[in-house]
Amino acid sequence: MLILRTLAGGPLHGYAISRRIKQCSANVLDVEEGSLYPALNRMLLKGWLYAEWGVSDTNRKARFYRLTKDGEKQLAAEAEEFKKLITAIQLVMKTA
């Protein structure tokens, strides 16, 4: 969900995705390469992302990822499930 949400802002290469998640989470969440790239590949296979080669800000060849229409639908579904989960956790915390 975090990767999809990050790419909703536009195409990014892998390192930029990881850096953006870390920045947006006030340096709490750190998505490591060993988790990020397998997740990106799974999302490509599911049709949630599209990737193309380009050049990064540092003039390096990089693969840029962007959401597809199916990826946008998946993000909406996952965001809704996340809201339900947060609500359930809050209910338990109030009553436990």
C-alpha positions in Angstrom: 0.0 0.0 0.0 2.8 2.4 0.8 4.5 1.9 -2.5 1.3 2.3 -4.4 0.5 5.5 -2.4 4.0 6.9 -3.1 3.7 6.2 -6.8 0.3 8.0 -6.9 2.3 11.2 -6.9 4.0 10.3 -10.2 6.7 8.0 -11.6 9.7 7.3 -9.4 12.7 4.9 -9.5 13.3 2.4 -6.7 15.7 4.4 -4.6 13.4 7.5 -4.8 10.4 5.4 -3.7 12.3 4.2 -0.6 13.6 7.7 0.2 10.1 9.2 -0.2 8.5 6.6 2.2 11.2 7.3 4.7 10.8 11.1 4.4 7.0 11.0 4.6 7.1 8.8 7.7 9.5 11.2 9.6 12.3 8.6 9.2 10.3 5.9 10.9 9.7 3.6 8.0 12.7 2.3 6.1 12.0 0.1 3.1 15.1 -1.9 2.3 16.1 -3.0 -1.2 15.6 -6.6 -0.3 11.9 -5.9 0.3 11.3 -3.1 -2.2 12.4 -4.7 -5.5 10.7 -8.0 -5.0 7.5 -6.1 -4.1 7.9 -3.9 -7.2 8.3 -7.0 -9.4 5.2 -8.6 -7.9 3.2 -5.5 -8.5 4.5 -5.4 -12.1 3.3 -9.0 -12.6 -0.1 -8.2 -11.2 -0.5 -5.3 -13.6 -0.6 -2.6 -10.8 2.6 -0.9 -12.1 4.2 -0.1 -15.4 8.0 0.4 -15.6 10.3 2.0 -18.1 14.0 2.8 -18.2 15.1 6.4 -17.8 17.9 8.5 -16.3 17.9 9.5 -12.7 18.7 13.0 -11.3 22.3 11.7 -10.8 22.6 10.7 -14.5 22.3 7.0 -13.8 20.2 4.5 -15.7 17.2 3.7 -13.6 13.9 1.9 -13.9 11.0 4.2 -13.3 7.7 2.9 -12.0 4.2 4.3 -12.3 0.7 3.2 -11.3 -1.6 1.7 -13.9 -5.4 2.0 -13.7 -5.5 -1.4 -11.9 -2.8 -0.1 -9.5 -5.0 2.9 -8.7 -8.0 0.6 -8.0 -5.8 -1.6 -5.8 -4.6 1.4 -3.9 -8.2 2.5 -3.2 -9.1 -1.0 -2.0 -6.1 -1.3 0.2 -6.6 2.2 1.7 -10.2 1.2 2.6 -9.1 -2.0 4.2 -6.4 -0.1 6.2 -9.1 2.3 7.5 -11.1 -0.7 8.7 -8.1 -2.1 10.4 -7.3 1.2 12.1 -10.9 1.6 13.3 -10.8 -2.0 14.7 -7.5 -1.4 16.5 -8.9 1.8 18.0 -12.0 0.0 19.3 -9.9 -2.7 21.0 -7.6 -0.1 22.6 -10.6 1.8 24.0 -12.2 -1.3 25.5 -9.4 -3.6 26.4 
